[in-house]
Amino acid sequence: MKENIKVLDLDIKKCEESLKLNNLLEMVIIIEEMIDKYKNQINFLTSLEKNNVWSYKKKDLEDLNEYLNEHKNKLTNEYKISALKEVFDDAMSEIESNTSLSIDKKLEVTDIINSIKDISFNSKSVEEKWEEIRSYINYISKEEFIIANNLLNLVSFVLKTDL
């Protein structure tokens, strides 16, 4: 998915450069290329298709660029959600498989992981998420290395991966 986002970003830049150059022939070529490339992924692109290539206008490329940007944002959010889920699953597995922790300690840490997970998936700003997560920093500082490292990595990843 990450590779798809990079390719999409390059295609968006290609559209933007063509818009700046304002060359209709180049715009038409890019419009046709992008419609063929993304019509199975982006529903709205079929509405841009014309029977005659000379029917395209600059506005069509602007609309195409907008659709590509929306698609990129959608893919980026899906990628972030997938990465967050994986990180939380790994953290949970690491705690559950740790034989040196008591059952009570595992439950306590699991509850904290779930709380941080809930915070990470809400639609608040990074600053608001930090305010909610901040209460766990004192707890983390008093824990043994395995737990503290696990939770600090989660906190760091949540704040870097803003949804």
DSSP file with accessible surface (Angstrom, degrees, kcal/mol):
  #  RESIDUE AA STRUCTURE BP1 BP2  ACC     N-H-->O    O-->H-N    N-H-->O    O-->H-N    TCO  KAPPA ALPHA  PHI   PSI    X-CA   Y-CA   Z-CA
    1    1 A M     >        0   0   94      0, 0.0     4,-1.9     0, 0.0     5,-0.2   0.000 360.0 360.0 360.0 -36.9    0.0    0.0    0.0
    2    2 A K  H  >  +     0   0  115      1,-0.2     4,-1.9     2,-0.2     5,-0.1   0.894 360.0  50.4 -62.3 -38.7    2.9    2.3    0.8
    3    3 A E  H  > S+     0   0  121      1,-0.2     4,-2.4     2,-0.2    -1,-0.2   0.895 107.1  54.3 -65.7 -39.4    4.2    1.9   -2.7
    4    4 A N  H  > S+     0   0   98      1,-0.2     4,-2.4     2,-0.2    -1,-0.2   0.875 106.9  51.7 -61.7 -37.6    0.8    2.6   -4.2
    5    5 A I  H  X S+     0   0   23     -4,-1.9     4,-2.5     2,-0.2    -1,-0.2   0.906 108.8  50.4 -67.0 -39.7    0.7    5.9   -2.3
    6    6 A K  H  X S+     0   0  111     -4,-1.9     4,-2.0     2,-0.2    -2,-0.2   0.921 111.9  46.9 -63.8 -44.0    4.2    6.8   -3.6
    7    7 A V  H  X S+     0   0   47     -4,-2.4     4,-2.2     2,-0.2    -2,-0.2   0.925 112.2  50.7 -63.4 -43.1    3.1    6.1   -7.2
    8    8 A L  H  X S+     0   0    1     -4,-2.4     4,-2.4     1,-0.2    -2,-0.2   0.906 107.7  53.4 -61.9 -40.3   -0.1    8.1   -6.7
    9    9 A D  H  X S+     0   0   47     -4,-2.5     4,-2.2     1,-0.2    -1,-0.2   0.907 108.1  50.1 -62.5 -41.1    1.9   11.0   -5.3
   10   10 A L  H  X S+     0   0  113     -4,-2.0     4,-2.1     1,-0.2    -1,-0.2   0.899 110.2  50.4 -64.2 -39.7    4.1   11.0   -8.4
   11   11 A D  H  X S+     0   0    8     -4,-2.2     4,-2.1     2,-0.2    -2,-0.2   0.884 108.5  52.3 -66.2 -37.1    0.9   11.0  -10.6
   12   12 A I  H  X S+     0   0    2     -4,-2.4     4,-2.5     2,-0.2    -2,-0.2   0.930 109.5  49.5 -63.5 -42.8   -0.5   14.0   -8.7
   13   13 A K  H  X S+     0   0   99     -4,-2.2     4,-2.6     1,-0.2    -2,-0.2   0.892 107.8  54.3 -63.8 -37.8    2.7   15.9   -9.2
   14   14 A K  H  X S+     0   0   73     -4,-2.1     4,-2.1     1,-0.2    -1,-0.2   0.920 109.8  47.5 -61.8 -42.7    2.6   15.1  -12.9
   15   15 A C  H  X S+     0   0    0     -4,-2.1     4,-2.3     1,-0.2    -2,-0.2   0.921 112.0  49.7 -63.3 -44.8   -1.0   16.5  -13.1
   16   16 A E  H  X S+     0   0   76     -4,-2.5     4,-1.9     1,-0.2    -2,-0.2   0.895 110.3  49.9 -64.0 -40.0    0.1   19.7  -11.2
   17   17 A E  H  X S+     0   0  117     -4,-2.6     4,-2.2     1,-0.2    -1,-0.2   0.904 110.4  50.5 -65.0 -40.1    3.1   20.2  -13.4
   18   18 A S  H  X>S+     0   0    0     -4,-2.1     4,-1.8     1,-0.2     5,-0.7   0.887 107.8  53.3 -65.0 -38.6    0.9   19.9  -16.5
   19   19 A L  H  <5S+     0   0   27     -4,-2.3    -1,-0.2     1,-0.2    -2,-0.2   0.899 109.3  49.3 -62.5 -38.6   -1.6   22.4  -15.1
   20   20 A K  H  <5S+     0   0  177     -4,-1.9    -2,-0.2     1,-0.2    -1,-0.2   0.902 111.0  48.6 -67.2 -39.7    1.2   24.9  -14.6
   21   21 A L  H  <5S-     0   0  113     -4,-2.2    -1,-0.2    -5,-0.1    -2,-0.2   0.770  93.1-152.7 -71.3 -27.2    2.5   24.4  -18.1
   22   22 A N  T  <5 +     0   0   98     -4,-1.8     2,-0.7     1,-0.2    -3,-0.1   0.826  36.4 153.1  59.5  37.9   -1.0   24.9  -19.4
   23   23 A N     >< -     0   0   77     -5,-0.7     4,-2.4     1,-0.2    -1,-0.2  -0.875  34.1-157.4-101.1 111.6   -0.4   22.7  -22.5
   24   24 A L  H  > S+     0   0   80     -2,-0.7     4,-2.7     1,-0.2     5,-0.2   0.882  90.1  53.6 -60.0 -41.6   -3.7   21.2  -23.7
   25   25 A L  H  > S+     0   0   92      1,-0.2     4,-2.2     2,-0.2    -1,-0.2   0.940 111.6  45.5 -60.1 -46.2   -2.1   18.3  -25.6
   26   26 A E  H  > S+     0   0   66      1,-0.2     4,-2.4     2,-0.2    -1,-0.2   0.906 111.8  52.7 -63.7 -40.1   -0.1   17.3  -22.5
   27   27 A M  H  X S+     0   0    2     -4,-2.4     4,-2.9     1,-0.2    -2,-0.2   0.926 108.4  50.1 -60.7 -45.2   -3.2   17.7  -20.3
   28   28 A V  H  X S+     0   0    8     -4,-2.7     4,-2.6     2,-0.2     5,-0.2   0.920 110.5  49.7 -61.1 -44.6   -5.3   15.4  -22.6
   29   29 A I  H  X S+     0   0   97     -4,-2.2     4,-2.5    -5,-0.2    -1,-0.2   0.934 113.5  45.7 -61.1 -45.2   -2.6   12.7  -22.6
   30   30 A I  H  X S+     0   0    6     -4,-2.4     4,-3.0     2,-0.2     5,-0.3   0.916 111.2  52.2 -66.3 -42.6   -2.3   12.8  -18.8
   31   31 A I  H  X S+     0   0    0     -4,-2.9     4,-2.6    -5,-0.2     5,-0.2   0.955 112.8  44.7 -58.3 -49.9   -6.1   12.8  -18.4
   32   32 A E  H  X S+     0   0   55     -4,-2.6     4,-2.4     1,-0.2     5,-0.2   0.923 114.7  49.4 -60.8 -44.2   -6.4    9.7  -20.6
   33   33 A E  H  X S+     0   0   73     -4,-2.5     4,-2.3    -5,-0.2    -2,-0.2   0.932 113.7  44.7 -61.5 -46.9   -3.5    8.0  -18.9
   34   34 A M  H  X S+     0   0    0     -4,-3.0     4,-2.7     2,-0.2     5,-0.2   0.878 111.2  52.7 -70.1 -37.3   -4.8    8.6  -15.4
   35   35 A I  H  X S+     0   0    1     -4,-2.6     4,-1.9    -5,-0.3    -1,-0.2   0.950 113.0  45.0 -62.4 -46.9   -8.3    7.6  -16.2
   36   36 A D  H  < S+     0   0   92     -4,-2.4     4,-0.3    -5,-0.2    -2,-0.2   0.900 116.6  46.5 -62.1 -39.3   -7.1    4.3  -17.7
   37   37 A K  H  < S+     0   0   89     -4,-2.3    -2,-0.2    -5,-0.2    -1,-0.2   0.875 127.0  22.9 -71.9 -38.7   -4.7    3.8  -14.7
   38   38 A Y  H >X S+     0   0    9     -4,-2.7     4,-2.5    -5,-0.1     3,-1.8   0.414  85.5 104.1-114.9   2.7   -7.2    4.5  -11.9
   39   39 A K  T 3< S+     0   0   73     -4,-1.9     7,-0.2     1,-0.3    -1,-0.1   0.804  85.0  51.5 -62.9 -24.8  -10.7    4.0  -13.2
   40   40 A N  T 34 S+     0   0  150     -4,-0.3    -1,-0.3    -3,-0.2     3,-0.1   0.627 117.4  39.3 -83.0 -13.0  -11.0    0.7  -11.4
   41   41 A Q  T <4 S+     0   0   98     -3,-1.8     2,-0.6     1,-0.2    -2,-0.2   0.711 115.5  47.9-104.4 -30.4  -10.0    2.3   -8.1
   42   42 A I    ><  -     0   0   12     -4,-2.5     3,-1.3    -7,-0.1     4,-0.4  -0.947  65.0-161.0-120.9 110.3  -11.7    5.7   -8.2
   43   43 A N  G >  S+     0   0  134     -2,-0.6     3,-1.0     1,-0.3     4,-0.3   0.841  85.6  59.9 -59.0 -38.9  -15.4    5.6   -9.2
   44   44 A F  G >  S+     0   0  121      1,-0.2     3,-1.0     2,-0.2     4,-0.4   0.672  85.1  79.0 -70.2 -16.2  -15.7    9.2  -10.2
   45   45 A L  G X> S+     0   0    0     -3,-1.3     3,-1.6     1,-0.3     4,-0.7   0.838  82.7  63.0 -64.9 -31.7  -13.1    9.0  -12.9
   46   46 A T  G X4 S+     0   0   76     -3,-1.0     3,-0.7    -4,-0.4    -1,-0.3   0.815  94.4  63.0 -63.3 -26.1  -15.4    7.4  -15.4
   47   47 A S  G <4 S+     0   0   80     -3,-1.0    -1,-0.3    -4,-0.3    -2,-0.2   0.714  99.4  55.3 -70.2 -18.5  -17.5   10.6  -15.3
   48   48 A L  G <4 S+     0   0    7     -3,-1.6    -1,-0.2    -4,-0.4    -2,-0.2   0.690  81.9 112.7 -84.8 -19.6  -14.6   12.5  -16.7
   49   49 A E    <<  -     0   0   85     -4,-0.7     2,-0.3    -3,-0.7     3,-0.0  -0.259  48.8-165.2 -60.4 137.9  -14.2   10.2  -19.8
   50   50 A K        -     0   0   73      1,-0.1     3,-0.1     3,-0.0     6,-0.1  -0.886  26.5-133.3-121.2 153.6  -15.0   11.8  -23.1
   51   51 A N  S    S+     0   0  182     -2,-0.3     2,-0.5     1,-0.2    -1,-0.1   0.806  99.2  43.8 -72.9 -29.8  -15.7   10.2  -26.5
   52   52 A N  S >  S-     0   0   83      1,-0.1     3,-2.4    -3,-0.0     4,-0.3  -0.973  76.3-143.5-121.3 126.3  -13.3   12.7  -28.2
   53   53 A V  G >  S+     0   0   53     -2,-0.5     3,-1.3     1,-0.3    -1,-0.1   0.790 100.8  62.4 -60.2 -26.5  -10.0   13.5  -26.7
   54   54 A W  G 3  S+     0   0  151      1,-0.3    -1,-0.3    -3,-0.0    -3,-0.0   0.494  86.6  74.7 -80.1   1.8  -10.3   17.1  -27.8
   55   55 A S  G <  S+     0   0   48     -3,-2.4    -1,-0.3     2,-0.1    -2,-0.2   0.583  75.2 103.8 -84.3 -11.8  -13.4   17.5  -25.7
   56   56 A Y    <   -     0   0    4     -3,-1.3     2,-0.3    -4,-0.3   -28,-0.1  -0.404  52.3-168.9 -71.7 149.7  -11.2   17.7  -22.6
   57   57 A K    >>  -     0   0  136     -2,-0.1     4,-1.1   -30,-0.1     3,-0.9  -0.830  40.2 -98.9-130.3 170.0  -10.6   21.0  -20.9
   58   58 A K  H 3> S+     0   0   80     -2,-0.3     4,-2.2     1,-0.3     3,-0.3   0.874 121.1  63.0 -57.6 -36.9   -8.2   22.2  -18.2
   59   59 A K  H 3> S+     0   0  116      1,-0.2     4,-2.7     2,-0.2    -1,-0.3   0.854  96.8  58.1 -58.5 -35.0  -11.1   21.9  -15.7
   60   60 A D  H <> S+     0   0   14     -3,-0.9     4,-2.6     2,-0.2    -1,-0.2   0.908 107.1  46.7 -64.2 -40.2  -11.1   18.1  -16.3
   61   61 A L  H  X S+     0   0    0     -4,-1.1     4,-2.7    -3,-0.3    -2,-0.2   0.890 111.0  52.3 -69.1 -37.0   -7.5   17.8  -15.3
   62   62 A E  H  X S+     0   0   79     -4,-2.2     4,-2.0     2,-0.2    -2,-0.2   0.928 111.9  46.2 -62.7 -43.1   -8.2   20.0  -12.2
   63   63 A D  H  X S+     0   0   32     -4,-2.7     4,-2.5     2,-0.2    -2,-0.2   0.919 111.9  51.3 -64.7 -43.3  -11.0   17.6  -11.3
   64   64 A L  H  X S+     0   0    0     -4,-2.6     4,-2.7     1,-0.2    -2,-0.2   0.929 108.6  51.3 -58.4 -45.7   -8.9   14.6  -11.9
   65   65 A N  H  X S+     0   0   19     -4,-2.7     4,-2.4     1,-0.2    -1,-0.2   0.902 109.4  50.7 -59.9 -40.8   -6.2   16.0   -9.7
   66   66 A E  H  X S+     0   0  102     -4,-2.0     4,-2.4     2,-0.2    -1,-0.2   0.927 110.3  49.1 -63.3 -44.5   -8.7   16.6   -7.0
   67   67 A Y  H  X S+     0   0   44     -4,-2.5     4,-2.5     1,-0.2    -2,-0.2   0.905 111.0  50.4 -62.4 -40.3  -10.0   12.9   -7.3
   68   68 A L  H  X S+     0   0    0     -4,-2.7     4,-2.6     2,-0.2    -1,-0.2   0.911 110.1  49.8 -65.6 -40.4   -6.4   11.7   -7.1
   69   69 A N  H  X S+     0   0   49     -4,-2.4     4,-2.4     2,-0.2    -2,-0.2   0.906 111.2  48.9 -64.1 -41.7   -5.7   13.7   -4.0
   70   70 A E  H  X S+     0   0   91     -4,-2.4     4,-2.2     2,-0.2    -2,-0.2   0.914 112.0  49.0 -63.1 -42.1   -8.8   12.4   -2.3
   71   71 A H  H  X S+     0   0   17     -4,-2.5     4,-2.7     2,-0.2    -2,-0.2   0.904 110.1  51.5 -64.3 -40.9   -7.9    8.9   -3.2
   72   72 A K  H  X S+     0   0   48     -4,-2.6     4,-2.8     2,-0.2    -2,-0.2   0.920 109.6  49.6 -62.0 -44.1   -4.4    9.4   -1.8
   73   73 A N  H  X S+     0   0   95     -4,-2.4     4,-2.4     2,-0.2    -2,-0.2   0.912 111.3  49.7 -61.6 -41.0   -5.8   10.7    1.4
   74   74 A K  H  X S+     0   0  112     -4,-2.2     4,-2.3     2,-0.2    -2,-0.2   0.942 113.4  45.1 -62.4 -48.5   -8.1    7.7    1.7
   75   75 A L  H  X S+     0   0   19     -4,-2.7     4,-2.5     1,-0.2    -2,-0.2   0.889 111.7  53.2 -63.7 -38.9   -5.2    5.3    1.0
   76   76 A T  H  X S+     0   0   33     -4,-2.8     4,-2.5    -5,-0.2    -1,-0.2   0.926 110.2  47.0 -63.5 -43.8   -2.9    7.1    3.5
   77   77 A N  H  X S+     0   0   71     -4,-2.4     4,-2.6     2,-0.2    -2,-0.2   0.909 111.8  50.7 -64.6 -40.7   -5.5    6.9    6.2
   78   78 A E  H  X S+     0   0   76     -4,-2.3     4,-2.4     2,-0.2    -2,-0.2   0.908 111.2  49.3 -61.9 -40.9   -6.1    3.2    5.5
   79   79 A Y  H  X S+     0   0   80     -4,-2.5     4,-2.6     2,-0.2    -2,-0.2   0.923 111.2  48.6 -64.3 -44.2   -2.3    2.6    5.7
   80   80 A K  H  X S+     0   0   61     -4,-2.5     4,-2.7     2,-0.2    -2,-0.2   0.913 111.8  49.3 -62.8 -42.7   -2.1    4.5    9.0
   81   81 A I  H  X S+     0   0   59     -4,-2.6     4,-2.7     2,-0.2     5,-0.2   0.930 111.9  48.8 -63.1 -43.9   -5.0    2.5   10.5
   82   82 A S  H  X S+     0   0   64     -4,-2.4     4,-2.2     1,-0.2    -2,-0.2   0.921 112.4  47.9 -61.6 -44.2   -3.4   -0.8    9.3
   83   83 A A  H  X S+     0   0   16     -4,-2.6     4,-2.4     2,-0.2    -2,-0.2   0.911 111.8  50.0 -64.7 -42.3    0.0    0.2   10.8
   84   84 A L  H  X S+     0   0    1     -4,-2.7     4,-2.6     2,-0.2     5,-0.2   0.932 110.2  50.0 -62.3 -45.3   -1.6    1.3   14.1
   85   85 A K  H  X S+     0   0  111     -4,-2.7     4,-2.7     1,-0.2    -1,-0.2   0.918 111.1  49.7 -59.3 -42.9   -3.5   -2.0   14.4
   86   86 A E  H  X S+     0   0  118     -4,-2.2     4,-2.6     2,-0.2    -1,-0.2   0.918 110.6  49.3 -63.2 -43.9   -0.4   -4.0   13.7
   87   87 A V  H  X S+     0   0   38     -4,-2.4     4,-2.4     2,-0.2    -2,-0.2   0.918 113.4  46.5 -63.3 -42.3    1.6   -2.0   16.3
   88   88 A F  H  X S+     0   0    3     -4,-2.6     4,-2.6     2,-0.2    -2,-0.2   0.905 112.0  50.6 -68.0 -39.7   -1.2   -2.5   19.0
   89   89 A D  H  X S+     0   0   88     -4,-2.7     4,-2.6    -5,-0.2    -2,-0.2   0.921 111.7  48.3 -62.8 -42.0   -1.5   -6.2   18.1
   90   90 A D  H  X S+     0   0   91     -4,-2.6     4,-2.4     2,-0.2    -2,-0.2   0.912 112.0  49.1 -64.0 -41.8    2.3   -6.7   18.5
   91   91 A A  H  X S+     0   0    5     -4,-2.4     4,-2.1     2,-0.2    -2,-0.2   0.923 112.2  48.3 -63.8 -43.3    2.3   -4.8   21.8
   92   92 A M  H  X S+     0   0   29     -4,-2.6     4,-2.8     1,-0.2     5,-0.2   0.927 112.0  49.1 -63.9 -43.3   -0.5   -6.9   23.1
   93   93 A S  H  X S+     0   0   66     -4,-2.6     4,-2.3     1,-0.2    -1,-0.2   0.891 108.9  53.3 -63.1 -41.2    1.2  -10.2   22.0
   94   94 A E  H  X S+     0   0   89     -4,-2.4     4,-0.6     2,-0.2    -1,-0.2   0.911 113.0  43.1 -62.7 -41.7    4.4   -9.1   23.6
   95   95 A I  H >< S+     0   0    0     -4,-2.1     3,-0.9     1,-0.2    -2,-0.2   0.939 114.7  49.4 -69.5 -45.2    2.7   -8.5   27.0
   96   96 A E  H 3< S+     0   0  111     -4,-2.8    -2,-0.2     1,-0.2    -1,-0.2   0.851 112.6  47.4 -64.8 -32.9    0.6  -11.6   26.8
   97   97 A S  H 3< S+     0   0   86     -4,-2.3     2,-0.8    -5,-0.2    -1,-0.2   0.562  83.4 109.0 -87.2  -5.8    3.6  -13.9   25.9
   98   98 A N    X<  -     0   0   21     -3,-0.9     3,-0.9    -4,-0.6     8,-0.1  -0.597  49.7-169.1 -75.4 111.9    5.8  -12.4   28.7
   99   99 A T  T 3  S+     0   0  138     -2,-0.8    -1,-0.2     1,-0.2    -4,-0.0   0.652  78.7  66.8 -77.7 -15.4    6.1  -15.2   31.3
  100  100 A S  T 3  S+     0   0   79      2,-0.1     2,-0.4    -3,-0.0    -1,-0.2   0.612  86.3  85.2 -82.6  -9.3    7.7  -13.0   33.9
  101  101 A L  S <  S-     0   0   13     -3,-0.9     2,-0.0    -6,-0.2     0, 0.0  -0.735  79.4-123.7 -94.3 141.2    4.6  -10.9   34.3
  102  102 A S     >  -     0   0   69     -2,-0.4     4,-2.6     1,-0.1     5,-0.2  -0.314  26.9-110.0 -72.8 163.6    1.8  -11.9   36.6
  103  103 A I  H  > S+     0   0  129      1,-0.2     4,-2.4     2,-0.2     5,-0.2   0.908 120.3  51.9 -61.6 -41.4   -1.8  -12.3   35.3
  104  104 A D  H  > S+     0   0  128      2,-0.2     4,-2.3     1,-0.2    -1,-0.2   0.905 110.2  48.1 -62.0 -41.6   -2.8   -9.1   37.2
  105  105 A K  H  > S+     0   0   42      2,-0.2     4,-2.8     1,-0.2     5,-0.3   0.909 110.3  52.1 -67.1 -40.7    0.0   -7.1   35.7
  106  106 A K  H  X S+     0   0   47     -4,-2.6     4,-2.8     1,-0.2    -2,-0.2   0.919 110.6  48.0 -60.8 -43.6   -0.8   -8.4   32.2
  107  107 A L  H  X S+     0   0   99     -4,-2.4     4,-2.3     2,-0.2    -1,-0.2   0.909 111.5  50.4 -63.4 -41.6   -4.4   -7.3   32.7
  108  108 A E  H  X S+     0   0   81     -4,-2.3     4,-1.7     2,-0.2    -2,-0.2   0.944 114.7  42.4 -62.0 -47.6   -3.4   -3.9   34.0
  109  109 A V  H  X S+     0   0    0     -4,-2.8     4,-2.9     1,-0.2    -2,-0.2   0.899 111.9  55.0 -68.8 -38.3   -1.0   -3.3   31.0
  110  110 A T  H  X S+     0   0   21     -4,-2.8     4,-2.6    -5,-0.3    -1,-0.2   0.903 106.6  51.6 -60.9 -41.1   -3.5   -4.7   28.5
  111  111 A D  H  X S+     0   0  101     -4,-2.3     4,-2.2     2,-0.2    -1,-0.2   0.906 110.6  48.2 -61.9 -40.6   -6.1   -2.2   29.8
  112  112 A I  H  X S+     0   0   16     -4,-1.7     4,-2.8     2,-0.2     5,-0.2   0.926 110.3  51.4 -67.1 -42.5   -3.6    0.6   29.3
  113  113 A I  H  X S+     0   0    0     -4,-2.9     4,-2.5     1,-0.2    -2,-0.2   0.933 111.0  48.6 -59.3 -43.9   -2.8   -0.6   25.8
  114  114 A N  H  X S+     0   0   59     -4,-2.6     4,-2.5     2,-0.2    -1,-0.2   0.881 110.5  51.1 -64.6 -37.1   -6.5   -0.6   25.0
  115  115 A S  H  X S+     0   0   41     -4,-2.2     4,-2.2     2,-0.2    -2,-0.2   0.928 111.6  46.6 -65.5 -43.5   -7.0    2.9   26.4
  116  116 A I  H  X S+     0   0    0     -4,-2.8     4,-2.6     1,-0.2    -2,-0.2   0.896 111.0  53.6 -65.4 -37.2   -4.1    4.2   24.3
  117  117 A K  H  X S+     0   0   59     -4,-2.5     4,-1.7    -5,-0.2    -2,-0.2   0.934 107.9  49.7 -62.3 -44.9   -5.6    2.4   21.3
  118  118 A D  H  < S+     0   0  113     -4,-2.5     4,-0.5     1,-0.2    -1,-0.2   0.911 111.6  49.1 -60.2 -42.2   -8.9    4.1   21.9
  119  119 A I  H >< S+     0   0   12     -4,-2.2     3,-1.2     1,-0.2     5,-0.3   0.920 108.8  53.4 -63.2 -41.5   -7.2    7.4   22.1
  120  120 A S  H 3< S+     0   0    1     -4,-2.6    43,-0.3     1,-0.3    -1,-0.2   0.820 108.6  48.9 -66.8 -30.1   -5.2    6.8   18.9
  121  121 A F  T 3< S+     0   0   66     -4,-1.7    -1,-0.3    -5,-0.2    -2,-0.2   0.436  89.7  98.2 -93.5   2.6   -8.3    6.0   16.8
  122  122 A N  S <  S-     0   0   37     -3,-1.2    41,-0.2    -4,-0.5     7,-0.1  -0.453  82.2-117.0 -84.5 166.2  -10.4    9.0   17.9
  123  123 A S  S    S+     0   0  120     -2,-0.1     2,-0.1    39,-0.1    -1,-0.1   0.078  70.1 123.5 -95.3  29.0  -10.5   12.0   15.6
  124  124 A K        -     0   0   84     -5,-0.3    39,-0.2     1,-0.1    -2,-0.0  -0.373  68.2 -92.3 -83.2 166.9   -8.9   14.5   18.0
  125  125 A S     >  -     0   0   43      1,-0.1     4,-2.5    -2,-0.1     5,-0.2  -0.248  37.3-106.4 -72.0 165.0   -5.8   16.5   17.2
  126  126 A V  H  > S+     0   0   39      1,-0.2     4,-2.6     2,-0.2     5,-0.2   0.893 121.9  54.1 -60.8 -38.1   -2.4   15.3   18.1
  127  127 A E  H  > S+     0   0  137      2,-0.2     4,-2.1     1,-0.2    -1,-0.2   0.906 109.0  47.3 -63.8 -41.6   -2.2   17.8   20.9
  128  128 A E  H  > S+     0   0   99      2,-0.2     4,-1.7     1,-0.2    -1,-0.2   0.899 111.5  50.9 -67.4 -38.7   -5.5   16.6   22.4
  129  129 A K  H  X S+     0   0    2     -4,-2.5     4,-2.6     1,-0.2     5,-0.2   0.914 108.4  52.8 -62.9 -41.6   -4.4   13.0   22.1
  130  130 A W  H  X S+     0   0   75     -4,-2.6     4,-2.8     1,-0.2    -2,-0.2   0.915 105.4  54.3 -59.9 -43.5   -1.2   13.9   23.9
  131  131 A E  H  < S+     0   0  112     -4,-2.1     4,-0.5     1,-0.2    -1,-0.2   0.885 112.7  43.5 -59.1 -37.9   -3.2   15.5   26.7
  132  132 A E  H >< S+     0   0   63     -4,-1.7     3,-0.5     1,-0.2    -1,-0.2   0.876 117.1  45.0 -75.4 -37.3   -5.1   12.2   27.2
  133  133 A I  H >X S+     0   0    0     -4,-2.6     3,-2.7     1,-0.2     4,-0.5   0.805  94.0  80.0 -75.9 -27.2   -2.0   10.0   26.9
  134  134 A R  H >X S+     0   0  117     -4,-2.8     3,-1.5     1,-0.3     4,-0.6   0.818  80.9  66.3 -52.1 -34.1    0.1   12.2   29.2
  135  135 A S  H <> S+     0   0   85     -3,-0.5     4,-0.6    -4,-0.5    -1,-0.3   0.746  97.7  54.8 -63.4 -20.6   -1.6   10.6   32.2
  136  136 A Y  H <> S+     0   0   49     -3,-2.7     4,-2.7    -4,-0.2    -1,-0.3   0.639  87.5  79.1 -86.9 -13.2    0.1    7.3   31.4
  137  137 A I  H <X S+     0   0   54     -3,-1.5     4,-2.5    -4,-0.5    -1,-0.2   0.911  92.4  49.7 -63.4 -42.4    3.7    8.7   31.3
  138  138 A N  H  X S+     0   0   96     -4,-0.6     4,-0.9     2,-0.2    -1,-0.2   0.929 112.0  48.9 -61.7 -43.7    4.0    8.7   35.1
  139  139 A Y  H >< S+     0   0   43     -4,-0.6     3,-1.0     1,-0.2     4,-0.5   0.939 111.2  50.3 -59.3 -47.2    2.8    5.1   35.1
  140  140 A I  H >< S+     0   0    4     -4,-2.7     3,-1.5     1,-0.3    -2,-0.2   0.899 104.2  58.1 -60.2 -40.9    5.3    4.2   32.4
  141  141 A S  H 3< S+     0   0   85     -4,-2.5    -1,-0.3     1,-0.3    -2,-0.2   0.745 107.1  48.3 -65.4 -20.1    8.2    5.8   34.2
  142  142 A K  T << S+     0   0  152     -3,-1.0    -1,-0.3    -4,-0.9    -2,-0.2   0.482  96.5  92.7 -97.2  -3.9    7.7    3.6   37.2
  143  143 A E  S <  S-     0   0   38     -3,-1.5    -3,-0.0    -4,-0.5    -4,-0.0  -0.464  83.7 -92.3 -91.5 163.9    7.4    0.3   35.3
  144  144 A E     >  -     0   0   89     -2,-0.1     4,-2.8     1,-0.1     3,-0.3  -0.226  47.9 -96.7 -67.7 164.6   10.1   -2.3   34.5
  145  145 A F  H  > S+     0   0  153      1,-0.2     4,-3.3     2,-0.2     5,-0.3   0.852 118.4  54.0 -54.2 -47.8   11.9   -1.9   31.2
  146  146 A I  H  > S+     0   0   57      1,-0.2     4,-1.9     2,-0.2    -1,-0.2   0.935 116.1  38.3 -58.7 -46.3    9.8   -4.4   29.1
  147  147 A I  H  > S+     0   0    0     -3,-0.3     4,-2.7     2,-0.2     5,-0.2   0.940 118.4  48.6 -69.7 -47.5    6.5   -2.7   30.0
  148  148 A A  H  X S+     0   0   15     -4,-2.8     4,-3.0     1,-0.2     5,-0.3   0.926 112.5  48.1 -60.9 -45.0    7.9    0.8   29.8
  149  149 A N  H  X S+     0   0   58     -4,-3.3     4,-2.3    -5,-0.3    -1,-0.2   0.928 112.5  49.3 -61.8 -44.9    9.6    0.2   26.4
  150  150 A N  H  X S+     0   0    6     -4,-1.9     4,-1.8    -5,-0.3    -2,-0.2   0.945 115.8  41.8 -59.5 -50.5    6.4   -1.3   25.0
  151  151 A L  H  X S+     0   0    0     -4,-2.7     4,-2.7     2,-0.2    -2,-0.2   0.885 112.7  52.9 -69.3 -38.5    4.2    1.5   26.1
  152  152 A L  H  X S+     0   0   84     -4,-3.0     4,-2.8    -5,-0.2     5,-0.2   0.905 108.1  51.6 -63.7 -39.9    6.6    4.3   25.2
  153  153 A N  H  X S+     0   0   91     -4,-2.3     4,-2.5    -5,-0.3    -1,-0.2   0.904 110.7  49.0 -61.6 -40.6    6.8    2.8   21.7
  154  154 A L  H  X S+     0   0    2     -4,-1.8     4,-2.8     2,-0.2     5,-0.2   0.940 111.7  47.9 -62.3 -48.9    3.0    2.8   21.5
  155  155 A V  H  X S+     0   0    7     -4,-2.7     4,-2.3     1,-0.2    -2,-0.2   0.938 113.5  47.9 -58.3 -47.5    2.8    6.4   22.7
  156  156 A S  H  X S+     0   0   51     -4,-2.8     4,-1.9     1,-0.2    -1,-0.2   0.929 113.4  47.2 -60.8 -45.8    5.5    7.5   20.2
  157  157 A F  H  X S+     0   0   61     -4,-2.5     4,-2.4    -5,-0.2    -1,-0.2   0.906 110.4  52.4 -65.3 -39.8    3.9    5.7   17.3
  158  158 A V  H  < S+     0   0    2     -4,-2.8    -1,-0.2     1,-0.2    -2,-0.2   0.918 111.4  46.4 -62.2 -42.8    0.4    7.1   18.1
  159  159 A L  H  < S+     0   0   46     -4,-2.3     3,-0.2    -5,-0.2    -1,-0.2   0.824 115.4  46.1 -73.2 -27.7    1.7   10.6   18.2
  160  160 A K  H  < S+     0   0  162     -4,-1.9     2,-1.2     1,-0.2    -1,-0.2   0.814 107.5  59.5 -78.9 -33.4    3.6   10.2   14.9
  161  161 A T  S  < S-     0   0   18     -4,-2.4     2,-0.3    -5,-0.2    -1,-0.2  -0.599  76.1-175.8 -99.5  72.4    0.8    8.5   13.1
  162  162 A D              0   0   59     -2,-1.2    -3,-0.1    -3,-0.2   -82,-0.1  -0.536 360.0 360.0 -74.2 125.5   -1.9   11.1   13.3
  163  163 A L              0   0   54     -2,-0.3    -1,-0.1   -43,-0.3   -86,-0.0  -0.689 360.0 360.0 -92.1 360.0   -5.2   10.0   11.9
